[in-house]
Amino acid sequence: QRFDWSLLQGQPLDNVLLAGGLAADNCVQAAQVGCAGLDFNSGVESQPGIKDARLLASVFQTLRAY
């Protein structure tokens, strides 16, 4: 179950990192929340603990287009 990011509205987010389940399919929505940063882990892994360069590139390409 994903966290309801709308619960963060109205909260000070200048020192908050948003983490958990972030991937290319939701990174723009995550960026729109307005946190200081985004922490990508499992959403860019090909298997637990192994980052996938293609998934990382997809995230960065999506964010750059945003």
PyMOL Python script that loads the backbone (N, CA, C, O; Angstrom):
from pymol import cmd

cmd.read_pdbstr("""\
ATOM      1  N   GLN A   1       0.851  -1.176   0.000  1.00  0.00           N
ATOM      2  CA  GLN A   1       0.000   0.000   0.000  1.00  0.00           C
ATOM      3  C   GLN A   1       0.890   1.230   0.000  1.00  0.00           C
ATOM      4  O   GLN A   1       1.797   1.357   0.822  1.00  0.00           O
ATOM      5  N   ARG A   2       0.625   2.120  -0.915  1.00  0.00           N
ATOM      6  CA  ARG A   2       1.422   3.343  -1.015  1.00  0.00           C
ATOM      7  C   ARG A   2       0.884   4.418  -0.088  1.00  0.00           C
ATOM      8  O   ARG A   2      -0.315   4.498   0.178  1.00  0.00           O
ATOM      9  N   PHE A   3       1.799   5.235   0.391  1.00  0.00           N
ATOM     10  CA  PHE A   3       1.477   6.356   1.255  1.00  0.00           C
ATOM     11  C   PHE A   3       0.682   7.393   0.465  1.00  0.00           C
ATOM     12  O   PHE A   3       0.973   7.641  -0.705  1.00  0.00           O
ATOM     13  N   ASP A   4      -0.302   7.986   1.089  1.00  0.00           N
ATOM     14  CA  ASP A   4      -1.110   9.031   0.464  1.00  0.00           C
ATOM     15  C   ASP A   4      -0.345  10.347   0.560  1.00  0.00           C
ATOM     16  O   ASP A   4      -0.378  11.023   1.588  1.00  0.00           O
ATOM     17  N   TRP A   5       0.348  10.703  -0.528  1.00  0.00           N
ATOM     18  CA  TRP A   5       1.188  11.893  -0.518  1.00  0.00           C
ATOM     19  C   TRP A   5       0.399  13.167  -0.281  1.00  0.00           C
ATOM     20  O   TRP A   5       0.977  14.170   0.138  1.00  0.00           O
ATOM     21  N   SER A   6      -0.895  13.164  -0.534  1.00  0.00           N
ATOM     22  CA  SER A   6      -1.699  14.369  -0.307  1.00  0.00           C
ATOM     23  C   SER A   6      -1.727  14.747   1.173  1.00  0.00           C
ATOM     24  O   SER A   6      -2.028  15.892   1.512  1.00  0.00           O
ATOM     25  N   LEU A   7      -1.419  13.808   2.047  1.00  0.00           N
ATOM     26  CA  LEU A   7      -1.363  14.112   3.479  1.00  0.00           C
ATOM     27  C   LEU A   7      -0.231  15.083   3.815  1.00  0.00           C
ATOM     28  O   LEU A   7      -0.217  15.666   4.899  1.00  0.00           O
ATOM     29  N   LEU A   8       0.707  15.257   2.899  1.00  0.00           N
ATOM     30  CA  LEU A   8       1.831  16.163   3.125  1.00  0.00           C
ATOM     31  C   LEU A   8       1.501  17.610   2.774  1.00  0.00           C
ATOM     32  O   LEU A   8       2.268  18.514   3.105  1.00  0.00           O
ATOM     33  N   GLN A   9       0.370  17.841   2.109  1.00  0.00           N
ATOM     34  CA  GLN A   9       0.003  19.201   1.723  1.00  0.00           C
ATOM     35  C   GLN A   9      -0.085  20.084   2.962  1.00  0.00           C
ATOM     36  O   GLN A   9      -0.674  19.713   3.978  1.00  0.00           O
ATOM     37  N   GLY A  10       0.520  21.262   2.844  1.00  0.00           N
ATOM     38  CA  GLY A  10       0.491  22.213   3.941  1.00  0.00           C
ATOM     39  C   GLY A  10       1.584  22.005   4.970  1.00  0.00           C
ATOM     40  O   GLY A  10       1.709  22.788   5.912  1.00  0.00           O
ATOM     41  N   GLN A  11       2.376  20.958   4.801  1.00  0.00           N
ATOM     42  CA  GLN A  11       3.471  20.681   5.728  1.00  0.00           C
ATOM     43  C   GLN A  11       4.760  21.294   5.185  1.00  0.00           C
ATOM     44  O   GLN A  11       4.931  21.376   3.968  1.00  0.00           O
ATOM     45  N   PRO A  12       5.676  21.727   6.067  1.00  0.00           N
ATOM     46  CA  PRO A  12       6.975  22.210   5.583  1.00  0.00           C
ATOM     47  C   PRO A  12       7.783  21.025   5.046  1.00  0.00           C
ATOM     48  O   PRO A  12       8.019  20.052   5.763  1.00  0.00           O
ATOM     49  N   LEU A  13       8.200  21.113   3.794  1.00  0.00           N
ATOM     50  CA  LEU A  13       8.873  19.988   3.142  1.00  0.00           C
ATOM     51  C   LEU A  13      10.298  20.304   2.707  1.00  0.00           C
ATOM     52  O   LEU A  13      10.926  19.508   2.009  1.00  0.00           O
ATOM     53  N   ASP A  14      10.817  21.474   3.119  1.00  0.00           N
ATOM     54  CA  ASP A  14      12.136  21.888   2.659  1.00  0.00           C
ATOM     55  C   ASP A  14      13.276  21.039   3.215  1.00  0.00           C
ATOM     56  O   ASP A  14      14.404  21.142   2.735  1.00  0.00           O
ATOM     57  N   ASN A  15      13.008  20.214   4.205  1.00  0.00           N
ATOM     58  CA  ASN A  15      14.052  19.330   4.736  1.00  0.00           C
ATOM     59  C   ASN A  15      13.574  17.873   4.771  1.00  0.00           C
ATOM     60  O   ASN A  15      14.006  17.088   5.616  1.00  0.00           O
ATOM     61  N   VAL A  16      12.683  17.528   3.846  1.00  0.00           N
ATOM     62  CA  VAL A  16      12.091  16.189   3.806  1.00  0.00           C
ATOM     63  C   VAL A  16      12.488  15.490   2.508  1.00  0.00           C
ATOM     64  O   VAL A  16      12.398  16.075   1.428  1.00  0.00           O
ATOM     65  N   LEU A  17      12.926  14.236   2.619  1.00  0.00           N
ATOM     66  CA  LEU A  17      13.157  13.386   1.455  1.00  0.00           C
ATOM     67  C   LEU A  17      11.996  12.414   1.340  1.00  0.00           C
ATOM     68  O   LEU A  17      11.598  11.796   2.327  1.00  0.00           O
ATOM     69  N   LEU A  18      11.459  12.279   0.153  1.00  0.00           N
ATOM     70  CA  LEU A  18      10.373  11.337  -0.094  1.00  0.00           C
ATOM     71  C   LEU A  18      10.986  10.028  -0.576  1.00  0.00           C
ATOM     72  O   LEU A  18      11.759  10.017  -1.534  1.00  0.00           O
ATOM     73  N   ALA A  19      10.649   8.942   0.074  1.00  0.00           N
ATOM     74  CA  ALA A  19      11.234   7.638  -0.256  1.00  0.00           C
ATOM     75  C   ALA A  19      10.169   6.560  -0.183  1.00  0.00           C
ATOM     76  O   ALA A  19       9.127   6.726   0.451  1.00  0.00           O
ATOM     77  N   GLY A  20      10.455   5.463  -0.841  1.00  0.00           N
ATOM     78  CA  GLY A  20       9.591   4.293  -0.749  1.00  0.00           C
ATOM     79  C   GLY A  20       8.769   4.067  -1.996  1.00  0.00           C
ATOM     80  O   GLY A  20       7.788   4.773  -2.229  1.00  0.00           O
ATOM     81  N   GLY A  21       9.148   3.104  -2.791  1.00  0.00           N
ATOM     82  CA  GLY A  21       8.368   2.737  -3.967  1.00  0.00           C
ATOM     83  C   GLY A  21       8.462   3.695  -5.131  1.00  0.00           C
ATOM     84  O   GLY A  21       7.624   3.654  -6.031  1.00  0.00           O
ATOM     85  N   LEU A  22       9.465   4.561  -5.133  1.00  0.00           N
ATOM     86  CA  LEU A  22       9.591   5.526  -6.224  1.00  0.00           C
ATOM     87  C   LEU A  22      10.215   4.868  -7.446  1.00  0.00           C
ATOM     88  O   LEU A  22      11.189   4.124  -7.336  1.00  0.00           O
ATOM     89  N   ALA A  23       9.642   5.153  -8.608  1.00  0.00           N
ATOM     90  CA  ALA A  23      10.109   4.599  -9.875  1.00  0.00           C
ATOM     91  C   ALA A  23       9.717   5.561 -10.992  1.00  0.00           C
ATOM     92  O   ALA A  23       9.135   6.615 -10.733  1.00  0.00           O
ATOM     93  N   ALA A  24      10.037   5.199 -12.233  1.00  0.00           N
ATOM     94  CA  ALA A  24       9.742   6.074 -13.371  1.00  0.00           C
ATOM     95  C   ALA A  24       8.255   6.353 -13.513  1.00  0.00           C
ATOM     96  O   ALA A  24       7.872   7.426 -13.980  1.00  0.00           O
ATOM     97  N   ASP A  25       7.417   5.416 -13.121  1.00  0.00           N
ATOM     98  CA  ASP A  25       5.976   5.594 -13.315  1.00  0.00           C
ATOM     99  C   ASP A  25       5.329   6.537 -12.311  1.00  0.00           C
ATOM    100  O   ASP A  25       4.176   6.929 -12.494  1.00  0.00           O
ATOM    101  N   ASN A  26       6.046   6.911 -11.254  1.00  0.00           N
ATOM    102  CA  ASN A  26       5.455   7.825 -10.273  1.00  0.00           C
ATOM    103  C   ASN A  26       6.406   8.941  -9.843  1.00  0.00           C
ATOM    104  O   ASN A  26       6.097   9.683  -8.910  1.00  0.00           O
ATOM    105  N   CYS A  27       7.554   9.073 -10.504  1.00  0.00           N
ATOM    106  CA  CYS A  27       8.539  10.059 -10.053  1.00  0.00           C
ATOM    107  C   CYS A  27       8.074  11.499 -10.272  1.00  0.00           C
ATOM    108  O   CYS A  27       8.406  12.375  -9.473  1.00  0.00           O
ATOM    109  N   VAL A  28       7.319  11.761 -11.329  1.00  0.00           N
ATOM    110  CA  VAL A  28       6.819  13.124 -11.545  1.00  0.00           C
ATOM    111  C   VAL A  28       5.805  13.475 -10.467  1.00  0.00           C
ATOM    112  O   VAL A  28       5.848  14.569  -9.904  1.00  0.00           O
ATOM    113  N   GLN A  29       4.905  12.567 -10.180  1.00  0.00           N
ATOM    114  CA  GLN A  29       3.933  12.799  -9.110  1.00  0.00           C
ATOM    115  C   GLN A  29       4.667  13.034  -7.791  1.00  0.00           C
ATOM    116  O   GLN A  29       4.276  13.898  -7.006  1.00  0.00           O
ATOM    117  N   ALA A  30       5.720  12.274  -7.549  1.00  0.00           N
ATOM    118  CA  ALA A  30       6.503  12.445  -6.325  1.00  0.00           C
ATOM    119  C   ALA A  30       7.182  13.812  -6.308  1.00  0.00           C
ATOM    120  O   ALA A  30       7.201  14.479  -5.273  1.00  0.00           O
ATOM    121  N   ALA A  31       7.736  14.232  -7.436  1.00  0.00           N
ATOM    122  CA  ALA A  31       8.400  15.535  -7.508  1.00  0.00           C
ATOM    123  C   ALA A  31       7.411  16.668  -7.262  1.00  0.00           C
ATOM    124  O   ALA A  31       7.768  17.689  -6.674  1.00  0.00           O
ATOM    125  N   GLN A  32       6.180  16.494  -7.706  1.00  0.00           N
ATOM    126  CA  GLN A  32       5.161  17.526  -7.539  1.00  0.00           C
ATOM    127  C   GLN A  32       4.762  17.731  -6.085  1.00  0.00           C
ATOM    128  O   GLN A  32       4.174  18.759  -5.747  1.00  0.00           O
ATOM    129  N   VAL A  33       5.068  16.779  -5.227  1.00  0.00           N
ATOM    130  CA  VAL A  33       4.762  16.923  -3.797  1.00  0.00           C
ATOM    131  C   VAL A  33       5.542  18.094  -3.218  1.00  0.00           C
ATOM    132  O   VAL A  33       5.043  18.788  -2.332  1.00  0.00           O
ATOM    133  N   GLY A  34       6.775  18.327  -3.712  1.00  0.00           N
ATOM    134  CA  GLY A  34       7.550  19.477  -3.280  1.00  0.00           C
ATOM    135  C   GLY A  34       8.567  19.211  -2.194  1.00  0.00           C
ATOM    136  O   GLY A  34       9.031  20.148  -1.545  1.00  0.00           O
ATOM    137  N   CYS A  35       8.922  17.970  -1.980  1.00  0.00           N
ATOM    138  CA  CYS A  35       9.943  17.640  -0.981  1.00  0.00           C
ATOM    139  C   CYS A  35      11.315  18.106  -1.457  1.00  0.00           C
ATOM    140  O   CYS A  35      11.508  18.387  -2.640  1.00  0.00           O
ATOM    141  N   ALA A  36      12.258  18.185  -0.533  1.00  0.00           N
ATOM    142  CA  ALA A  36      13.612  18.614  -0.855  1.00  0.00           C
ATOM    143  C   ALA A  36      14.310  17.638  -1.795  1.00  0.00           C
ATOM    144  O   ALA A  36      15.190  18.036  -2.558  1.00  0.00           O
ATOM    145  N   GLY A  37      13.929  16.377  -1.747  1.00  0.00           N
ATOM    146  CA  GLY A  37      14.567  15.383  -2.605  1.00  0.00           C
ATOM    147  C   GLY A  37      13.771  14.101  -2.669  1.00  0.00           C
ATOM    148  O   GLY A  37      12.827  13.883  -1.910  1.00  0.00           O
ATOM    149  N   LEU A  38      14.181  13.258  -3.600  1.00  0.00           N
ATOM    150  CA  LEU A  38      13.546  11.955  -3.794  1.00  0.00           C
ATOM    151  C   LEU A  38      14.604  10.877  -3.603  1.00  0.00           C
ATOM    152  O   LEU A  38      15.733  11.023  -4.070  1.00  0.00           O
ATOM    153  N   ASP A  39      14.246   9.802  -2.925  1.00  0.00           N
ATOM    154  CA  ASP A  39      15.164   8.700  -2.636  1.00  0.00           C
ATOM    155  C   ASP A  39      14.675   7.456  -3.370  1.00  0.00           C
ATOM    156  O   ASP A  39      13.658   6.866  -3.004  1.00  0.00           O
ATOM    157  N   PHE A  40      15.407   7.066  -4.407  1.00  0.00           N
ATOM    158  CA  PHE A  40      15.036   5.903  -5.212  1.00  0.00           C
ATOM    159  C   PHE A  40      15.841   4.697  -4.767  1.00  0.00           C
ATOM    160  O   PHE A  40      17.064   4.768  -4.653  1.00  0.00           O
ATOM    161  N   ASN A  41      15.169   3.610  -4.520  1.00  0.00           N
ATOM    162  CA  ASN A  41      15.849   2.361  -4.176  1.00  0.00           C
ATOM    163  C   ASN A  41      15.213   1.198  -4.910  1.00  0.00           C
ATOM    164  O   ASN A  41      15.600   0.901  -6.040  1.00  0.00           O
ATOM    165  N   SER A  42      14.253   0.536  -4.299  1.00  0.00           N
ATOM    166  CA  SER A  42      13.692  -0.688  -4.882  1.00  0.00           C
ATOM    167  C   SER A  42      13.063  -0.460  -6.252  1.00  0.00           C
ATOM    168  O   SER A  42      13.024  -1.378  -7.071  1.00  0.00           O
ATOM    169  N   GLY A  43      12.577   0.733  -6.509  1.00  0.00           N
ATOM    170  CA  GLY A  43      11.948   1.021  -7.795  1.00  0.00           C
ATOM    171  C   GLY A  43      12.914   1.092  -8.961  1.00  0.00           C
ATOM    172  O   GLY A  43      12.491   1.147 -10.115  1.00  0.00           O
ATOM    173  N   VAL A  44      14.217   1.093  -8.670  1.00  0.00           N
ATOM    174  CA  VAL A  44      15.236   1.122  -9.722  1.00  0.00           C
ATOM    175  C   VAL A  44      16.188  -0.068  -9.596  1.00  0.00           C
ATOM    176  O   VAL A  44      17.326  -0.015 -10.062  1.00  0.00           O
ATOM    177  N   GLU A  45      15.716  -1.129  -8.969  1.00  0.00           N
ATOM    178  CA  GLU A  45      16.524  -2.335  -8.808  1.00  0.00           C
ATOM    179  C   GLU A  45      15.994  -3.460  -9.695  1.00  0.00           C
ATOM    180  O   GLU A  45      14.784  -3.659  -9.802  1.00  0.00           O
ATOM    181  N   SER A  46      16.904  -4.188 -10.324  1.00  0.00           N
ATOM    182  CA  SER A  46      16.529  -5.350 -11.127  1.00  0.00           C
ATOM    183  C   SER A  46      16.292  -6.563 -10.239  1.00  0.00           C
ATOM    184  O   SER A  46      15.526  -7.464 -10.582  1.00  0.00           O
ATOM    185  N   GLN A  47      16.960  -6.569  -9.100  1.00  0.00           N
ATOM    186  CA  GLN A  47      16.748  -7.560  -8.048  1.00  0.00           C
ATOM    187  C   GLN A  47      17.180  -6.892  -6.751  1.00  0.00           C
ATOM    188  O   GLN A  47      17.911  -5.903  -6.793  1.00  0.00           O
ATOM    189  N   PRO A  48      16.758  -7.394  -5.619  1.00  0.00           N
ATOM    190  CA  PRO A  48      17.063  -6.717  -4.356  1.00  0.00           C
ATOM    191  C   PRO A  48      18.552  -6.374  -4.206  1.00  0.00           C
ATOM    192  O   PRO A  48      19.423  -7.243  -4.254  1.00  0.00           O
ATOM    193  N   GLY A  49      18.803  -5.081  -4.024  1.00  0.00           N
ATOM    194  CA  GLY A  49      20.165  -4.600  -3.816  1.00  0.00           C
ATOM    195  C   GLY A  49      20.962  -4.336  -5.074  1.00  0.00           C
ATOM    196  O   GLY A  49      22.098  -3.871  -4.986  1.00  0.00           O
ATOM    197  N   ILE A  50      20.406  -4.617  -6.246  1.00  0.00           N
ATOM    198  CA  ILE A  50      21.116  -4.430  -7.514  1.00  0.00           C
ATOM    199  C   ILE A  50      20.416  -3.343  -8.332  1.00  0.00           C
ATOM    200  O   ILE A  50      19.322  -3.551  -8.857  1.00  0.00           O
ATOM    201  N   LYS A  51      21.066  -2.181  -8.431  1.00  0.00           N
ATOM    202  CA  LYS A  51      20.495  -1.084  -9.209  1.00  0.00           C
ATOM    203  C   LYS A  51      20.583  -1.407 -10.696  1.00  0.00           C
ATOM    204  O   LYS A  51      21.569  -1.983 -11.157  1.00  0.00           O
ATOM    205  N   ASP A  52      19.561  -1.039 -11.433  1.00  0.00           N
ATOM    206  CA  ASP A  52      19.469  -1.294 -12.864  1.00  0.00           C
ATOM    207  C   ASP A  52      19.683   0.022 -13.607  1.00  0.00           C
ATOM    208  O   ASP A  52      18.903   0.961 -13.448  1.00  0.00           O
ATOM    209  N   ALA A  53      20.732   0.091 -14.413  1.00  0.00           N
ATOM    210  CA  ALA A  53      21.067   1.325 -15.125  1.00  0.00           C
ATOM    211  C   ALA A  53      19.927   1.784 -16.030  1.00  0.00           C
ATOM    212  O   ALA A  53      19.699   2.987 -16.163  1.00  0.00           O
ATOM    213  N   ARG A  54      19.206   0.851 -16.655  1.00  0.00           N
ATOM    214  CA  ARG A  54      18.093   1.227 -17.532  1.00  0.00           C
ATOM    215  C   ARG A  54      16.956   1.864 -16.739  1.00  0.00           C
ATOM    216  O   ARG A  54      16.354   2.841 -17.183  1.00  0.00           O
ATOM    217  N   LEU A  55      16.666   1.308 -15.567  1.00  0.00           N
ATOM    218  CA  LEU A  55      15.600   1.873 -14.733  1.00  0.00           C
ATOM    219  C   LEU A  55      15.995   3.248 -14.207  1.00  0.00           C
ATOM    220  O   LEU A  55      15.167   4.158 -14.159  1.00  0.00           O
ATOM    221  N   LEU A  56      17.262   3.401 -13.811  1.00  0.00           N
ATOM    222  CA  LEU A  56      17.744   4.713 -13.366  1.00  0.00           C
ATOM    223  C   LEU A  56      17.661   5.732 -14.498  1.00  0.00           C
ATOM    224  O   LEU A  56      17.205   6.857 -14.293  1.00  0.00           O
ATOM    225  N   ALA A  57      18.101   5.341 -15.688  1.00  0.00           N
ATOM    226  CA  ALA A  57      18.046   6.247 -16.838  1.00  0.00           C
ATOM    227  C   ALA A  57      16.611   6.656 -17.139  1.00  0.00           C
ATOM    228  O   ALA A  57      16.351   7.809 -17.484  1.00  0.00           O
ATOM    229  N   SER A  58      15.691   5.729 -17.012  1.00  0.00           N
ATOM    230  CA  SER A  58      14.280   6.028 -17.253  1.00  0.00           C
ATOM    231  C   SER A  58      13.754   7.058 -16.260  1.00  0.00           C
ATOM    232  O   SER A  58      13.024   7.975 -16.636  1.00  0.00           O
ATOM    233  N   VAL A  59      14.125   6.905 -14.997  1.00  0.00           N
ATOM    234  CA  VAL A  59      13.715   7.867 -13.972  1.00  0.00           C
ATOM    235  C   VAL A  59      14.268   9.249 -14.295  1.00  0.00           C
ATOM    236  O   VAL A  59      13.527  10.232 -14.278  1.00  0.00           O
ATOM    237  N   PHE A  60      15.566   9.331 -14.589  1.00  0.00           N
ATOM    238  CA  PHE A  60      16.172  10.635 -14.854  1.00  0.00           C
ATOM    239  C   PHE A  60      15.623  11.264 -16.130  1.00  0.00           C
ATOM    240  O   PHE A  60      15.417  12.477 -16.179  1.00  0.00           O
ATOM    241  N   GLN A  61      15.384  10.464 -17.154  1.00  0.00           N
ATOM    242  CA  GLN A  61      14.797  10.986 -18.388  1.00  0.00           C
ATOM    243  C   GLN A  61      13.399  11.544 -18.116  1.00  0.00           C
ATOM    244  O   GLN A  61      13.045  12.614 -18.612  1.00  0.00           O
ATOM    245  N   THR A  62      12.622  10.827 -17.340  1.00  0.00           N
ATOM    246  CA  THR A  62      11.264  11.270 -17.001  1.00  0.00           C
ATOM    247  C   THR A  62      11.300  12.565 -16.207  1.00  0.00           C
ATOM    248  O   THR A  62      10.524  13.482 -16.476  1.00  0.00           O
ATOM    249  N   LEU A  63      12.200  12.645 -15.227  1.00  0.00           N
ATOM    250  CA  LEU A  63      12.291  13.854 -14.408  1.00  0.00           C
ATOM    251  C   LEU A  63      12.807  15.044 -15.213  1.00  0.00           C
ATOM    252  O   LEU A  63      12.332  16.164 -15.023  1.00  0.00           O
ATOM    253  N   ARG A  64      13.761  14.824 -16.101  1.00  0.00           N
ATOM    254  CA  ARG A  64      14.264  15.926 -16.932  1.00  0.00           C
ATOM    255  C   ARG A  64      13.162  16.479 -17.833  1.00  0.00           C
ATOM    256  O   ARG A  64      13.099  17.686 -18.068  1.00  0.00           O
ATOM    257  N   ALA A  65      12.299  15.605 -18.334  1.00  0.00           N
ATOM    258  CA  ALA A  65      11.199  16.038 -19.205  1.00  0.00           C
ATOM    259  C   ALA A  65      10.140  16.813 -18.430  1.00  0.00           C
ATOM    260  O   ALA A  65       9.408  17.621 -19.001  1.00  0.00           O
ATOM    261  N   TYR A  66      10.065  16.561 -17.122  1.00  0.00           N
ATOM    262  CA  TYR A  66       9.098  17.232 -16.266  1.00  0.00           C
ATOM    263  C   TYR A  66       9.534  18.655 -16.060  1.00  0.00           C
ATOM    264  O   TYR A  66       8.860  19.413 -15.363  1.00  0.00           O
TER     265      TYR A  66
END
""", "prot")
cmd.dss("prot")
cmd.show_as("cartoon", "prot")
cmd.util.cbc("prot")
cmd.orient("prot")
